[in-house]
Amino acid sequence: MLTPPAATPSAPPPPSAPFAVPRLVIAAPSSGSGKTTVATGLMAAFAARGLAVSPHKVGPDYIDPGYHSLATGRVGRNLDAYLCGPELVGPLFAHGARGCDLAIVEGVMGMYDGAAGEGELASTAQVAKLLRAPVVLVVDASSQSRSVAALVHGFVSWDPQVRVGGVILNKVASDRHEELLRDALESAGTPVLGVVRRASRVDTPSRHLGLVPVAERRAEAVDSVAAMAAQVAQGCDLEALLTLARGAGELSCAPWDAAEALRAAVPAPALDTPALDVRAARSDARGPLSGGTGRPVVAVAGGSAFTFSYAEHAELLTAAGADVVPFDPLRDERLPEGTAGLVVGGGFPEMYAAELSANEPLRKTVAALVDQGAPVAAECAGLLYLCRELDGQPMCGVLDATARMSGRLTLGYRDAVAVSDSALAVAGTRMRGHEFHRTVVEPGAGATPAWGLRTPQRRLEGFVERGVHASYLHTHWASEPGVVHRFVERCRTS
């Protein structure tokens, strides 16, 4: 017999003035139920009605927020209680939703699925509780009729602290199918807030790590989002959903602020560069913290090959006193003028290996920057780009390692500790991260590794060489702003 989880209240947000914005969490019984279609369609439909919609995604996913951004015209932001801790979910949400009329949060996996072996941690249900937000359950009804009532009843009653305000039925085949589903749910007492019919026109292409990012198919993605909006608006009761969202409780937390987060992070672990004077006044209208040594340029890789980043990273770098300048390794033959540091995040370099390799001028420029001792932070795709080669194609050659595609998916949260002093962290710094790739780097760790992973198996991973910190691990710097202090100070002094 299944036993519902014991009531384990999530960590409360820090006390502050009440913050209220209408909000909904879009959840599902399992992956593949249609959360992204419904959530993105709702975002676009409400935005089309003139509402300022704040888009959010539970978990570490980088791709869905791109579609959310396209739907709303605002930055898609992640809410990850594992990477950032439950205590930051409310403040990060409030930061993104400030000034908006409505916030929509797309869940992850099944509603009660979270970090393996960690109970409710990082689940959609936990985030809904932390945000005091009503949940709309998206159910794939394609292979059921009356059984839908039993399924929904289980999800509604499993955790009494999760408020399920209604259901959107997805992939409904016909009027008769809809009638059967509505009758079953009426007897269960759960409101049906929408019915979405099967439609291939809203499908978005996928490959080995999920949906194809917006940056790689922008014109087609615009059409897909418009189709999602039309179908959801036609099939859903937008007024009822908005009424449900307006019933969300107040949050007693202050919106996250990059400058304040950096101040709170000081004193950080001892730096081997001059300390940042956090008492210094803001140096310009953008409000960064200033160490009095100018604003170093931090080049951040973007374009179709490097689409994975958290918006808070650029905000933290800017607040720490850096000028953040994007560049595209597929097209730009030089780094931005005056580059003092380099950030190369995640993405799909394996899909563009030939094009990245063909841009030899940029590869040589990156290698020269590393030879000069400049700090470089590389995650996953960035790690591959710094290797000697990727699938036989020459890369930057900064690391004495090779990378190749693999048939094996590496996926999961990781508890990590910095093994070596680097441009990002002092040895002993503990951070939580996430791995998600189908590539292999050989060797998996350099003579001076970046991380010691504590979960799920103990192993050394990544490379610390000269100013380079390169690893498969995706981290969220809002959880440890001290790494941004350290990185920008290295940029100033290297």
N, C-alpha and C positions, 0 to 999 in steps of 0.2 A: 504494500500500500504506500502510495506517495504521501510524503508529509510536507506541507507548505513550509517555507523557510521561516526560521524564528525572526521575530521583529528585531532587526538590528539597525537602529537609527543611524543614518549617514551623518558624517561630520557636519555640524552647522556652519553656515558662512559667518565670517566675522561680523560683529555688530556694526550697524551703520544706519543711516536714514533709510526708511523703506523704499524699495525700488519696485515699480510695477510696470509691466508691459504685457499686453495680451499675448498669449503664447500657447502653442500646441506642440506635443511630441508625437511624431508619426512612427509607430512601432509595427511589428509583425510577429507572427508565430515563428517564422523561420526566414532565413535568407531566400531570395528568389520570389518573395511574395508580391513584390511591386512597390516597396517603400520608396525607392528613388523616383519612380514614375509619378507616384501620387504626391510625394513631398515637393518635388520640383514643379509639378503641374500646379499644385496649390500656391506655391510661392509666386509663380508667373501669373496665375489667375488673379490673385489678390493685388499684385503689383500693377496689373493692367487696369484695376479699378481705382488706381491712384494712391494705394497705401504704400507707405515706406515699410518694406518687409526685410527683416533681419534673418539671414539664412545661417543655420548651424548644422553640424554633423557630429553625432556621437562616435567616438573612437578615433583611430589614427588615420583614417582614409583621406587621401589627398585628392582623389579624382572627383567624387561626388560634389565637393564644394565648388569645383569649377563650373559644373552645371547649375548649381545653386546661384552662383554669382551671375551667370548669364541670365537666369530667370529674374533676378531682383535688381541687378545693377549695383549690388553691394558686395563687399568681400565676404566670401564663404569662410566660416570659422569652425574649428573643431573644438569639441568638449570631451576631453579624455581624462577620466578620473584615475586611470592607472599612470599615465605619463605625467600628469600635472598634480595629482592628488585631489581628493574630493573637495578639499577646501578652496580650490581655485575654480571649480566649475561655475559657481554662482558669479564671482567677479568677472571671469572671462566672458560669460554670457552677457552680463550687464554692460560690459565694455562694447561688445559687438552690437547690442540691441539699443544702446543709448539713442534717444531721439526718434525711435521707430514706432510705427503704429501697431505692428504685429511681428512676432518672432515665430518661426517654424523650425523645429529641430527634427532632423531625420535620424532615426535610430540606427542601430547596428545589429546584424544577425537577428536571432530571435530575441524577443523582448527581455527575457531573463538570462540571456547568454552574456557572459563577461570574460574576464581574465581567467584562464584555466586554473582551477584549484584555489581560486580566491573568492568564492561565494558570489555575491552580487557585484563585486568591484568591477567598474568600467562597463556595466550593462546599461542598456537603455532604461530599464526600470530604475536603477539607482539614480541616473541623471534626471529622470522625471521627478523623483522624490526630492532630489537636491534643489530642483528648480520649482517645486510645488506646481507642476504643470499638468494639465489634463492630457490624457493619452488617447489618440485615435488609432485603433488597431486595423491594419490593412490585412485582409484575409484573401488568399488565393482560393477562390471558390470553384475553380475549374473542374474539380473531380469530386464534388460533394454537393449535397443538398441539405437534408435535415441535420446531418452530423455537424454542420457548421455551428449549431447552437451549443453542442457539447464542447466543441473546441473553444468557442468564445467564452463560455461559462468558466472553463478551466483557467483561462488567462485572466479573466476578471476577478476571480475569487482567490487565486493563488497567493497574492500578497495584498492584504487590505490597504496597505499604505499607498499602493499605486491606484490612481483614479482613472479608470478607463471610461471615457465619456461617450464612446460610440464606435461604430465599425464602418469602414469603407470596404465594400465587397469588390474584389478585382477579378478580371478575367471571367466575367459572367457571360454565358453563351447566348441567352435568349430571354424573351419576356417571361416565358414559363419557368425557366431556371431562376430568374430573379424573384418571381412570385413564391416559389418554394423556399428560397433562402430567407426572404422577408418574413414569411409565415413562421419559420422555425425560430428566427431571432426575436420576433414579437413575443412568442411564448416564453423566451428566456429573459425578456425585459431589457434587452440591449438595443439602443437606438441605432438604426441604419442611417448614416450621414451621407452615404454616397454609394453609387453603383457604377463601376467602370467596366465597359465591355471590352472584349478581346479586340486588339487592333495592332497590327504589325507596324503601322506608321509611327508609333511612338517608341519602337524598339531602338536601342542604341547599340552599336557594335561593341563586342568584347574581345579580349584576347587573354594572354596568359596571366595577367595580374588584374583582370577586371575590365571595366569600361575603358574605351579609348578616350584619353583626355580631350577636353574642349580645344586646347591649343593645337591639336593635330587635325581637327576637323571642324573648324569654327563655323563655316557656312552651313554644313549639314547639322551641326549641333544646334544652331539657331532654329533651324526647321524642326528638329526633334523637340526642343523645348516648347516651341509654339504649338506643336501637335499635342504635347502633354497638357499644356494649359487649356487648350480647346476641349480635350476629352474630359479632363477633370472638372472644368467649369460646367460642362453639359451634364455630367453625371452626379455631381456632388451638390449638397445644400450649403452653399458658401455662407449664407446668413447664419445658419445653425452652427456651422464651424466657427464663425467669428464670435458668436455669442458664447460658445464653449470656451474659446480662447480668453475672452474677457472675464471669465470666471476664475482665472488663475489667481492664486494667492500672492500677496506681496513678498518680496525677498528683502531680507535685512542684510544687505551687503553693499559695499562700495564697488563701483565699476573698477576693474583692473586698469592700472595706468603704468605705462612702461617706465617713466621717469621715477615714479614712486617705488616701483618694484626694484629698480636698480639701487635706489637709496637704501631700501630695506636690506639689500644684499650686502651692504658694506657694514663692518669690515668683512671682506671675502677672505678665503685662504690666502696666505702670504704670496704676493706676486713677486716675480723677479724683475719687475719693471717698476718705474715710479708709480706711487699710489695715486688714484684718482681723487681729487678734492671734491667730495660730494657736497661741501658747503658753498661751492662756487655758485654764483648767480647764473641763470640761464643766459646763454651767450647770444641767442638770436630768437626770432619770432617762432621758430619751430620748437624751441624749448629743450634742447639737449643738455645733458650734463657736460660740462667743459673741464678738461684738465689743463687748459691754458696752453696747449701745444698745437692747436689747429685741429681741423677736421680731416682725418684720413679718409681716403676713398676706399670703400669696400665694394669690390665688384661681385655681383651675384649672378650666377649662371641662370639663364631662362631659355625661352624658346621651346620648340617642340620636344627636344630631347631631355630637358630638365624642367619638369612641370611641378615637382613636388616641393612645396614649402609651406610653412605656417606663417600667416600674416604677422604674428607677433614677433617673429625673428627680425624682420626688417624694422619694425617699430622699436624693438629693443636696441638694435644697432644704431639707429638714428638718435634715440634718447641718450645713448652712451657717448655720442659725439662724433659718429661716423657719417659720411655722406654715402648713402647706398645707391649704387649705379648698376642697373641691370645690363647684361650683354647676352648675346646668343652665340654659343659655340658653333652652331651650324653655319652662321653667316658672317660673324665679325672676325676679321683677321687679326685684330689687336684687342687687348684689354682696354677698358676705359682709361682715359688720360689720368695719370697720377695714381694708378692703383697701388694701394699699400697693403691690401689684404684681399683674400679670395674666398668666396663661399660657393661651393658646388654641391647642391642638394640632390634629391632623388629624381627619378624619371625613368626614361626608356632609352638609354644610349645603345642598348643591344639592337634596337630597331633602326638606328641611324649610324651604326658603326662605320660604314663606308664613308658617309658624308663627314662625320667627325674626323676620321682619319685623313680625308682629303684636305681638310683645313689645316695644312701643315704650319703655316705662319702662326696661327693661334697656339697650336700645340707647343711650338718652340718658345713662344712668349710665356706660356704658363711655366714651362720648365725653367726658363731664365728667371722668372719671378721667384720660384722655389729656391734656385741656386743663390739668390740674393738674401735668403733667410726670411722672406715675407711669410706671415701666418696664412695658412690655408686650412679651411674646415670643409671636409668632404664626407658626404653621407651616401652610401649605397651607389647610386649612379655616379656620383662624384668619385667614389673609390675606383670604379671601373675605368673612368676617364683618366685617372692618374696612373694606371698600370702601364706596363710595356705594350701590351696588346689586348684587344678584345675580339674574340672569335677570329684570331689571326690578323686583324687589322691593327696597324700601329696606333697607339694612343700617345699620351704625353711622356711616358717613360720616366716619370718621377719616382715610381715605386718599382722595386725589383720583383714584380709579380705579374702573372698573366690571368686573364679573365675569360670565361666562356659561358655560353648558355648551357643549361642543364635541364633534364626532364623532371628534376625534383624541386618541389616548392618548399622553401624555407619560410615559415610564417609563425609569428607569435610575439608576445611581450617578453621583454628581457629585463632582469635586474642586474645592473652593471656597476662596476667600480673602476675608476681610472687607475691603470697600472703604472703609468708613467706621467711625469710632468710634461705638459704640452702647451701649445698656444691656447687651448681651450680650458684645460683643467689641471689642477694640482693632483698628484698621485693621492689616491684615497678618496677623491670626490665620488660620491655615489649618485648615480642617475638611473632613471628607468627609461627604457627605449622599446623599439619595435623593429622586428625584422620582417621583410616581405620581398622575396626575390626568387627568381629561377635561374640564377647564375652562380658560378663558383669562382672564387679567387684562389689561386695557388701560388705561394702558401697562404693560409688563412690569416696568419699573423706574422708581423715582422720581428726582427731581433728585439725591437722595443715595441711591444704591443700597445694598442690604445686602451682596450678594455679587458677586464676579467669578467666574464659573464657568469652569473650565479644561477641563472635559470635558463632553460630547464635542465641543462647539463653544464657543469663547470668546464669552461674552456677559455683560452686566450683568443683575442680577436682584434683585428685592425692593425694600423701602422702609425707610429710616431717617429718621424724622420725630419730633421732640420725644423722648419716651422710648420710641417704638415701634420694634421690630425685627420686620418682617413679610416673609415669604418663602414660596415654594413648597417650599423645601428642608427635608426632615426630617433632623435631626441627632440623634446619640446623645451626650448630654452626658457620659457616662462617659469618652468619648475625650478630652475637654477640660474637666476640672472647673473650670478657671479661669473659664469663662463663668458658672458658677453663683455663684462668689465675687462676680463683678462685678455680676450681676443682684441678688443679695440685698443687697449693699451699696448699690446704687441704691435699693432698696426702703426701706432704713433712712433714707436721706438725702434722698429726693425730697420 
